[in-house]
Amino acid sequence: MNQIVFYQFNEIPEDSISEVTVLAGCKAKWLYVRSEENAPWRIPSGLRREEETPDHAARRVLLEQGG
């Protein structure tokens, strides 16, 4: 069974983060993306590249998937 654990920012070592998920909102509206017209809507997420910090990976994912 999978378990979801929430951490405070900078609470875990960066090298243990391999994937990022971005919860982006503005004025009580949330950003969801989908890869194809009939695909389900989802929260932007992606793998972290080896040379990236988690913050940079989150920004890249948001720009790539959110436009």
C-alpha positions in Angstrom: 0.0 0.0 0.0 1.3 3.4 -0.9 1.7 6.1 1.7 1.7 9.8 1.2 3.9 11.8 3.5 4.1 15.6 3.6 7.3 17.4 4.5 8.2 21.0 5.2 10.3 22.7 2.5 14.0 21.8 2.8 13.2 19.1 5.3 14.6 16.2 3.2 17.8 15.9 1.3 17.6 17.0 -2.4 19.3 13.9 -3.7 16.4 11.8 -2.4 13.9 13.7 -4.6 13.4 12.0 -8.0 10.0 13.4 -9.0 8.1 16.7 -8.5 4.4 17.5 -8.4 3.3 21.1 -8.7 0.2 22.4 -7.1 -0.3 25.8 -8.7 -3.3 28.1 -8.0 -4.4 31.6 -8.3 -7.5 33.3 -7.0 -9.1 30.0 -5.8 -8.5 28.3 -9.2 -6.1 25.4 -9.6 -4.0 24.4 -12.6 -4.6 21.0 -14.2 -3.1 19.7 -17.4 -3.7 16.9 -19.9 -1.5 15.5 -22.6 -4.3 14.8 -25.2 -7.8 16.1 -25.8 -9.5 13.1 -24.4 -7.0 12.3 -21.6 -8.0 12.9 -18.0 -7.0 16.1 -16.3 -4.2 15.8 -13.8 -1.8 17.9 -11.6 1.5 18.8 -13.4 4.3 16.4 -12.4 7.5 15.0 -13.8 10.9 13.4 -13.2 13.7 15.5 -11.8 16.8 15.6 -14.0 20.0 14.7 -12.3 21.5 18.2 -12.7 18.4 20.0 -11.4 17.5 21.1 -8.0 13.9 20.1 -7.0 12.9 23.8 -7.2 14.3 24.1 -10.8 12.6 20.8 -11.8 9.2 22.1 -10.4 9.6 25.3 -12.4 10.5 23.4 -15.6 7.6 21.0 -15.2 5.2 23.9 -14.7 6.4 25.7 -17.8 6.5 22.6 -20.0 3.1 21.3 -19.0 1.3 24.5 -18.0 2.4 26.7 -20.9 
